Amino acid sequence: MTHDPIQFPVTLADMRLLRSFSYVDGKWTGAGDAQVIAVTNPADGTPIGEVAQLSADESAAAVDAAQIAYDDWSTRLPQERSTILRKWFDLMIEHREDLARIMVAEQGKPISEARGEIDYAASFLEFYAEEAKRPNIEGVTSHLPDAEVELWLEPVGVVALITPWNFPSAMLIRKAAAAIAAGCTVLAHPSSETPYSALALAELAERAGVPAGVFNVVTGRASTVVPPWTDDSRVRALSFTGSTEVGRLLYRNCADTVKKLVLELGGHAPMIVFKGADLDNAVAETIKAKFATTGQDCLGANRIFVERPIYEEFCARFIEATQALSIGIGMDDPDIGPLMNEKAVAKQEEHVADALAKGATLACGGRRHPLGPLFFEPTVLTDVPDEAAIMHEETFGPVAPITPFDGEEEVIRRANDTDYGLVAYLHSHDPRRIYRMSRALQFGMVAVNRTKVTGAPIPFGGTKQSGLGREGARRGMEEFMEIKYVCRDWA
């Protein structure tokens, strides 16, 4: 097995952050049969290293370690947990550049976006370092004579975290910081396409003083690693970020052990632009909402609705802005990097071909870029009919479909015509319209005249088939806690 991936395409100030073994019970653990998973650079397809591919038995052993560690961690003073999380935060900030470079190497995103993701991820450690000290016993007015009533918040137990490749640091830390602050112990399974970011975070957790067994990172095939967790009744909660299809499967697989679930699934965000909106801002924010992370974002604007009186002008400006986007490898800090894999590129091609066959117009892009097989040109489709697949399926790439609408009632109906309900974007300067639309849109989050809305203090999550529960804020920690009701008589 490769211990030091000599082909790693970026240099690091601290090479100890580059780990190839899983991290279980405070030990760096290889697969017993020396099985490995190859990791490749999406910019050119070259191998950059190998990580351990643990077996089902080895994954089950991680549950044993987490359960043993839970008995101690859950009873520690909240201030102790807070101090460790704060140190982990400090180490993430100290090693920000190396963590970002690791991410670029395995995920391909532009380096400035990777740095931003590290900052975003670290903010959850900082936030939950404080929040760890705040779950208080709540007194309740008793309904019984001579009885004293209290509600206690207690950690749920061992929790499993399954994270995706598009935000390999942020999604893991957003979950883990909340769970660890609550007093839980963690089993984490990162995507096999981007395991190095998670393993680097485990290295920093160890340096921060996270005790053995509290934070475990198990690499390998999800089909092998995850079933021992869904089947084990000691794993009391599972948090997953990924596709709705896989979320449904995990939902079913956790039913027999009745786990708490936090599911952050697919999105199909509408971007709605009304006449009277600041058109310069609307175009700029729509570019951000569509093309950040090369469109590989569940928050990405997947359907762009523009009111007819400003439709032509919006399209002209948006097309011009799209054509100005740069394409390149992550370390050159372009606007658009590679997609993650061949399947993702094929989906862009399928959605473009389907839309054109149904009457849409190709305004720019629409094909692979000569830079490499996983690069796809930023693409704009206009006059896209609702029957097109792109108007119903998550594209997860740099293809922007634009369509006109003729009124508020119409666009509400069309925007809500989806099984997803994660985020909706709205551009208007009419306060009454903003209120009506914010109420009518069936989404867990609504962004008005801006794109960036997420952060540690807000409860991130969606409705319908975009998931269950919330991440971030106090509610994000409470997802990993149970309420115990105590009714006490002193007589």
Buried (B, 14 or more C-beta within 10 A) or exposed (E): BBEEBEEBBBEBEBEEBBBBBBBBBBEBBBBEEEBBBEBBBBBBEEEBBBBBBBBBEBBBBBBBBBBBBBEEBBEBEBEEBBBBBBBBBBBBBBBBBBBBBBBBBBBBBBBEBBBBBBBBBBBBBBBBBEBBBEBEEEEEEBEEEEEEBBEBBEBBBBBBBBBBBBBBBBBBBBBBBBBBBBBBBBBBBBBBBBBBBBBBBBBBBBBBEBBBBBBBBBBBBBEBBBBBBBBBEEBBBBBBBBBBEBBEBBBEBBEEBEBBBBBBBBBBBBBBBBBBBBBEBBBBBBBBBBBBBBBBBBBBBBBBBBBEEBBEEBBEBBBEBBEEBEBBBBBEBBBBBBBBBEEBBEBBBBBBEBBBEBEBEBBBBBEBBEBBBBBBBBBBBBBBEEEBBBBBBBBBBBBBBBBBBEEBEEBBEBBBBBEBBBBBBBBBEBEEBBEBBBEBBBBBBBBBBEBEBBEBEBBBBBBBBBBBBBBBBBBBBBBBBBEEEEEEEEE
